[in-house]
Amino acid sequence: MCIVEGCSEAVVNLSRHLQSKRHGWSQESAQKALSYFNYRKRSSDVGSLRLCPLQKCMAVVKRIDNHLKRVHKFQSSDPEYAKFLKIAEKFDPKSIPAKVNFSPKKFIKNISEHDINQSASIHASSCNNIIVHSFQNDIKFSQSSLPKENTKLDSILENKFPNNSVLNEPFILDSESELSIIESEDENDELFVPENSFLPLNNNIKIVLDKFENFLVGPDNKRDTDSASRTVGDVQRYFQLVNTPHFENISKLFNVEIIRNKYISKLESNQLKAGSIKKYLFSLLDFSTFLLSDKEALILTECKKSEVNDIKVKLSMWRKTYNREDRKKFWRRQDKDYMSIITPSEVSSYLCSEKARQAYELFYFLKINQRPVTQAEYVVTRDHMMFEILIGTAHRSGVCANVTTDEFKYAEIDADRMYIIPVAKHKTFGNYGHAYIVLSSEKFQWLTTFVDKIRSQIYTKFKNVFVSWSGQPMSSGAISQQLGSLWKKSGIYQINSGKRNFCATLLRKSASTGVRDNNIGNEKEIARFMGHSNLTADKHYHTHRTRNTAVKSSNSIRTYFQNNLMDNNHTIVSSTLSKNGDMGVSMTPPSERKKWTKQEEDILKKNFTKLPTMSEIIEIMPSIGIVTTPKKFYDKVRSLNGSPVAKTNATPKRQKIFTREYVLDLYSNGNELIFGGPLSQERIEDVLKNSSIIKKASIITGSN
């Protein structure tokens, strides 16, 4: 039902209806009305949402600070900015009226003190008393009632908002989000630095920052506008944090002591993560490089070249100190990503879900029929089509965000009846060329139905294949957000599971991990197809945990040490056996007998043609792989070769020279020789001259 009083028309697309000639609402106001009158589907509680405190703005947002800056063009240093932050109220759908009489007016900066003081009290009841203002009259609103110090509107509007229109640039939003991406909460909360009441920046700082931005986007760096704006924003935030009431020159704010003792301390006190601090310090490094290359900027800052060089050295050193903590975060994130890996069974669960079934039925019905689609039908077909593209390619979400209808029209078909759509606008186009969307005949027919029968019902001036319900381009983050919502509605993702919800990055990690863990092969080609190097895939996308290989690695280590220990034990046993053998002491064999197989006997016959020594056996045993003791090994080789027992140094009794009688005779007559003294032939013959053994001894001596 239409929300305008006096219009009872039942509508499917309220935003489009409000923009029609019948009501003449602006595009922006019509989009805000959906949030203001709580017509959006919300995945979270509305308790976190706030109403814009400006009584003629209908925005419902999560981050009032971002909304005031981006939409109403306030700066942190503006005194009105802090006041509006305080009076912003929580969004209560029950307090919103069912009907309105007039179109709201867009409000831009420089509000009168009267408006500020009355906003908090009036806002609750202002819904019933919305003042009529057309956009053509915005420039002239109540200028006579504004204080003289606040009448800066003419110059602001002429420079930043010609004709006061915001429709010349894309207003990016998502159909199921609470608000537009422009006004949404930043996913990286750690990058946000509270800016409660910053002092206004000196003009010299503003001039230098403008030069810095030109340096980044110019031929020196050739950065894209968004990247340059973020870097300049980081440096601007630095000066806001370290600014003092009594400004002297930039060199007093930009030096080693201030950066270390004030800026970094402030970042740490705000509990920013190591990666965010490194990112901010890197922006200051870029700023230092700029000062060294721009003499005019260096003069404006009143910094010395040597001081700026010192700052660069220190910044590089400080960034390295956060590497350790940043790596810890990386591994914690990798572990969580591994636990959140998207499995083939989960994909199958979604493809059999109610949401997927609705998409199938709509594609098949609209292929041969024509009828208007509702917002819910548009969203479910669009999101399902994006899901089908990503599970077949594992591309970044930017590929879906940037594929155009022209690229769709020039799709090629290969010999296997697979359709290939080249996409030029994506992150790594400069290194890897086009990203290719590959679809089967059936999936391509779905996409054709979506473009020709479903998307064609959306009023839009943009060529993106996937746009929001309001006809605006979708950002990469919005696509991941929508797919996460799809995953959640299908019942696959549980909030309390501790896992990450579905997003394009997690799908890419799942693909790289699955390809490697299952040894599918073709890793380099797959990495190139996904738009990154094989090294990048191994480092960032392959979420391989050491736990998976822990048992295998432990067994390898244990085998190494146990084999060495067995070799050492065999050496000790062999040595002991040798010593005991010399002493004539027999060793007790092990009680367990070794049962030799035919295969083991063949191995011994093949490798030992003659009887080896014990040391040779100990050395060769690990390579043969027969588990037994060296002694049993030796005995088996000897038995197979039919070799006799090796001769020992011991002399048999029958070979002994002296009989028992000779020994007793020697003991009784040669006692003098036994108890010491030199043993010469003359002395032996003299002592044993009366002994019967002298004859035999003299014969032996004579033979010598």
Residue, then its C-alpha position, 0 to 999 in steps of 0.5 A: m500500500c502506498i504511504v502517501e496520504g490520499c493514495s490507496e493504490a496497492v503497489v509492488n515496487l513502492s520506491r518506483h511508485l513514489q518516483s512516478k509522476r503521480h508523487g514526484w519523489s526523488q530517487e534518494s527520498a523514495q529509497k530512504a522511505l523504505s527504511y523509514f517506514n520499515y518496509r525492508k526485510r531485516s536480518s538483524d534487530v532494528g535496535s542498532l539502527r538510528l534515525c538521522p537527527l535532521q528533521k527533514c531527512m528520513a535516513v535510517v542508518k547504523r553509523i550516524d557519523n558516516h551518514l552525517k559526513r557522506v550525505h550531509k557533508f559535515q566534517s568532524s571539526d564542525p561544531e554541529y557534527a558533535k551535537f547531532l551525534k548526541i541527539a540522534e535517536k534509536f529507530d522505533p518502527k512503532s513511532i513512525p506514522a502510516k502515512v505522510n503528506f509531503s515529500p521530504k527535503k534533502f538537507i545539506k550542512n550548515i544548519s541553523e542553531h534553531d534547528i539544532n536545538q529543536s531537532a531532538s524534541i521535534h523529530a519524534s513528531s515531525c513525521n506528521n508535519i513534514i514541510v514541503h520543499s522541492f529540490q529546486n528550492d533547496i538552495k534558498f531554504s531559510q538563508s535569512s534565518l541563518p546566522k551570518e557565520n553559517t551562511k556558507l551554503d552558496s559556495i558549498l552547493e555551487n562547488k559540490f552539488p550543482n543543481n543539488s542533485v545526487l543522481n548524477e553518480p551511482f547510489i550503491l545499495d542493496s535491496e535487502s540491506e537495511l540501508s545503502i552501502i554508502e551509509s552502512e556499517d564498515e565491516n572492519d570496525e578496527l579501522f574506525v577511530p572515534e572522532n568525537s570533537f576534533l579541532p579544525l585543521n589549518n589551511n596549510i594542512k588542507i593544501v598539503l593533503d590536496k597536493f598529496e591526493n594529486f600525487l597519489v592519483g597522478p603519474d607518480n603513483k597512478r592509484d585509483t581514486d578510492s585507494a587514494s582517498r583512503t590513504v589521504g583520509d588516514v593522514q588527515r585522521y592523523f593530523q586530527l588526532v595530534n592537532t593542538p589548539h595553538f597551531e604553529n606549523i606542520s613540522k611540530l605535528f609531523n615528527v618522530e616524537i609525536i608519531r611514536n608518543k601520541y599517535i601510535s599510543k592513541l591507536e593502541s589505546n583504541q585497541l586497533k588490531a596490528g594489521s590496521i596500525k600497520k596500514y595507518l603507518f604505511s599511509l604515513l610512509d606514503f605521505s613522507t615519500f610525497l614530502l620528499s618528492d614535492k619541494e613546495a609541500l615540504i616548504l609548506t610543512e616547514c619540515k627538513k629533508s633529513e627529518v622526513n628521512d628519519i621519519k621514514v626509517k622509524l615508520s618502517m621499523w615500527r611497522k615491522t614490530y607489529n608483524r608478529e602480532d599480525r601473523k598471529k591474527f593471520w593464523r587464527r583467521q586461517d584456523k577459523d576459515y578452515m573450520s568454516i570451509i564450504t564443503p560439497s555436502e553444504v553446496s548440495s544442501y543449498l541446491c536442494s533447499e527451498k530458496a534454490r527450488q523457488a529460483y528453479e521454478l521461476f527460471y523455468f516459468l519465466k523462460i516461456n511466460q512473461r509476468p511482473v516479478t516481486q522484489a522477493e522473486y527478483v532477489v532470490t533469482r539474482d542471488h541464486m544466479m550469483f551463487e551458481i557463477l561463484i561455485g563454478t569459478a571461485h572468482r572474487s565477488g567483484v567479478c559478479a559485481n562488474v560483469t556487464t550486459d555487453e559482456f554477457k551478449y558477447a559470450e562464447i561457446d566452446a566445443d563442450r557446449m560451455y558458455i564463456i563470459p569474459v569480465a574485464k573489470h576485476k582486481t587482478f586484470g592487469n596481471y592475469g587478464h580477463a576473469y572468465i565466467v563459465l556456465s553450462s547450457e542450462k545455467f546460461q539459459w537461466l542467466t539469459t532468462f534473468v537478463d531478458k525477463i527479470r532484470s529488464q523489469i528493473y529501471t536502471k541506467f547502469k549496465n551491470v548484470f546484477v543490480s539492486w532492486s532499486g536499479q543501483p550497482m552492487s558493490s563486492g561487499a553487498i554481493s557477499q552480504q547477499l550470499g551470506s543471507l542466502w546461506k543463512k535463510s537456507g538453514i546451512y549457516q548457524i549464528n552460534s556455530g562459531k564459523r564464518n558465514f558464506c562469502a566469496t573469499l571463503l568459497r575461494k579458500s574452500a576451492s583451493t584447499g579442496v583441490r590440494d587436499n584431494n590431489i585433484g591436480n592442475e593447481k597452477e592453471i586453477a590458480r591462474f583461472m581464479g586470478h592469483s598466483n600459485l604462491t598466493a593460493d598456497k599462502h592465503y587460500h589453502t587453509h591447511r592445518t598442521r593438525n591434519t598431518a600431525v599423526k603422519s609427521s609424528n610417526s615419521i619422527r618416531t620411526y626415525f628415532q626408533n630405527n636409530l635406537m634399534d641400530n644402536n641396540h644391535t651394535i651393543v648386543s653384537s659387541t656383548l656377544s663378541k666379548n662373551g664369545d671370547m670368554g667362552v660364555s654362552m648367551t641365552p637365546p630369545s624365547e620367541r622364534k623367528k618364523w621365516t617366510k619363503q619371500e624372506e629366505d629368497i631375499l637372503k639368498k639373493n643378497f648374500t652369496k657368502l657369509p657376512t660379518m656381524s657388522e655388515i649385517i647390522e649395516i644392511m638390515p634397515s635397507i632389507g626390511i626384515v624385522t629380527t635381531p642381527k644374531k638371528f639374521y646371521d644364523k639364518v644366512r649361515s644355514l641357507n649358505g650351508s657354511p660351517v661354524a666359523k673357527t675361533n681362536a680357542t685351541p681344542k684340548r687335544q691340541k694342547i702341548f702340556t698334559r696334566e702331569y707336565v703341568l704338575d711337574l712344572y709347578s713343583n720344579g719351576n716355582e721360581l719361574i712362576f713367581g717372577g724374574p727374567l725368562s731367558q733360555e739359560r735360566i729356564e734350563d738351569v731351574l728345570k734341569n732336574s724336571s722331566i719336562i726339560k727334554k720337551a722344552s729343550i726340543i722346542t727351544g732348540s727349534n727356535 
